[in-house]
């Protein structure tokens, strides 16, 4: 149940690229708004790590959305808003939107499929089932924005970034895939 609630929360992150893509906001305006959200979320995330009573309150009310490793470190939301603001700021609308969707749709589907249909273990807590699901979701997303050959490469980069990232994949997936898509176009 915790997995489904957490991943539903992650899927809600798709509202940002969706709203941005269909809005009249410039890349700089959208990046500014998301950067302000990042500062607020980052401040609260840092505060809860410094001030134990606030962390206890946070975990009591929102702990179901937090991974075990995030209970005493920054949450993925902080990384998500940072990476989203950077992706929006530095990349054209189609690339930024696609790269953020790779994270908000590909990553949760990978986690769910990997949990229920892992096939074989690949790396750390990652499985072939989850990685294949991630690739197929990212390929489908990329194909909405770009020609098939570019969609394949974008999906591959997003999948590898999710699989092997030495930092939080909320940072690596959108930024790595956006860089590759930018140079492919």
C-alpha positions in Angstrom: 0.0 0.0 0.0 2.9 2.4 0.8 4.4 1.8 -2.6 1.1 2.7 -4.4 0.6 5.9 -2.3 4.2 7.0 -2.8 4.1 6.3 -6.5 0.7 8.1 -6.9 2.4 11.1 -5.2 5.2 10.9 -7.8 2.7 10.6 -10.7 1.1 13.9 -9.5 4.5 15.5 -10.4 3.3 15.1 -14.0 1.0 18.0 -13.5 4.0 20.4 -13.7 5.3 19.4 -17.2 1.7 19.1 -18.4 0.7 22.5 -17.2 3.9 24.0 -18.5 3.6 22.5 -21.9 0.1 23.9 -22.5 0.7 27.2 -20.8 1.9 30.5 -22.2 4.6 30.7 -19.5 8.1 31.2 -20.9 10.8 28.7 -19.8 12.3 31.4 -17.5 9.0 32.1 -15.9 8.2 28.5 -15.3 11.7 27.8 -14.0 11.4 30.7 -11.6 8.1 29.5 -10.2 9.4 26.0 -9.7 12.6 27.3 -8.2 10.6 29.2 -5.6 8.8 26.0 -4.8 12.2 24.2 -4.6 13.4 26.8 -2.1 10.3 26.4 0.1 10.4 22.6 -0.1 14.2 22.5 0.4 13.9 24.8 3.4 11.2 22.7 5.1 13.1 19.5 4.2 16.3 20.9 5.8 14.4 22.3 8.8 13.0 18.9 9.5 16.5 17.4 9.5 17.8 20.0 11.9 14.8 20.2 14.2 13.8 16.7 15.4 10.3 17.6 16.7 9.4 19.0 13.2 10.8 15.8 11.6 8.7 13.7 14.0 5.6 15.7 13.1 6.4 15.4 9.4 6.9 11.7 9.6 3.7 11.2 11.6 1.6 13.0 9.0 3.5 12.3 5.7 5.8 9.4 6.6 3.7 7.1 4.3 5.1 9.1 1.3 8.7 8.9 2.5 11.2 6.2 1.7 13.0 4.7 4.6 16.3 6.2 3.5 14.6 9.7 3.3 13.5 9.7 6.9 16.8 11.3 7.9 17.9 12.8 4.6 16.4 15.1 2.0 13.3 13.7 0.3 13.0 13.1 -3.5 10.6 16.1 -3.7 13.5 18.5 -3.0 15.6 16.9 -5.7 12.6 16.8 -8.1 11.9 20.6 -7.8 15.6 21.4 -8.2 16.0 19.3 -11.3 12.7 20.4 -12.7 13.6 24.1 -12.3 17.0 23.5 -14.0 15.5 21.5 -16.8 12.9 24.1 -17.5 15.4 26.9 -17.4 18.1 25.4 -19.7 16.2 23.4 -22.3 13.5 24.1 -24.9 9.9 23.4 -24.0 9.5 20.0 -25.8 12.8 18.6 -24.4 12.1 19.8 -20.9 8.6 18.5 -20.9 9.6 15.1 -22.2 12.6 14.8 -19.8 10.4 15.6 -16.8 7.7 13.2 -17.9 10.5 10.5 -18.2 10.9 10.9 -14.4 7.3 11.5 -13.3 5.9 8.6 -15.4 8.8 6.3 -16.1 10.2 6.1 -12.6 7.0 5.2 -10.7 5.9 2.7 -13.3 9.4 1.1 -13.1 9.1 0.8 -9.3 5.6 -0.7 -9.4 6.5 -3.2 -12.2 9.8 -4.0 -10.6 8.1 -4.7 -7.3 5.5 -7.1 -8.7 7.4 -8.5 -11.7 11.1 -8.1 -11.0 12.2 -10.9 -13.5 15.9 -10.7 -12.4 17.9 -8.4 -10.2 20.2 -6.1 -12.1 21.7 -3.5 -9.9 21.2 -2.5 -6.2 17.4 -2.6 -5.8 16.7 -2.4 -9.5 15.3 -5.2 -11.6 15.0 -6.1 -15.3 11.2 -6.0 -15.1 11.3 -2.4 -13.7 13.9 -1.3 -16.2 12.0 -2.7 -19.1 8.8 -1.0 -18.0 10.7 2.3 -17.5 12.2 2.0 -21.0 8.8 1.3 -22.6 7.1 4.1 -20.8 9.9 6.6 -21.7 9.9 5.3 -25.3 6.1 6.0 -25.5 6.5 9.4 -24.0 9.5 10.3 -26.3 7.6 9.1 -29.3 4.9 11.7 -28.6 7.5 14.5 -28.9 10.2 13.2 -31.3 11.0 10.9 -34.2 11.3 7.2 -33.2 15.1 7.0 -33.4 15.5 10.0 -31.1 12.7 8.6 -28.8 14.6 5.3 -28.5 17.9 7.1 -27.5 16.1 9.4 -25.1 14.3 6.4 -23.4 17.6 4.5 -23.2 19.3 7.4 -21.5 16.5 7.9 -19.1 16.4 4.2 -18.2 20.2 4.0 -17.7 20.1 7.2 -15.6 17.3 5.7 -13.4 19.2 2.4 -13.1 22.8 3.5 -12.4 22.5 7.1 -11.1 25.1 7.8 -8.3 22.8 10.6 -7.1 19.1 10.8 -6.7 17.4 9.8 -9.9 15.0 12.8 -9.6 18.1 14.8 -10.7 19.8 12.5 -13.1 16.8 11.3 -15.2 15.5 14.7 -16.4 18.9 16.4 -16.7 20.8 13.5 -18.4 18.0 12.8 -20.8 17.4 16.5 -21.6 21.1 16.9 -22.4 21.1 14.0 -24.8 17.9 15.0 -26.4 19.2 18.5 -26.9 22.3 17.3 -28.7 20.3 14.8 -30.8 18.0 17.5 -32.1 
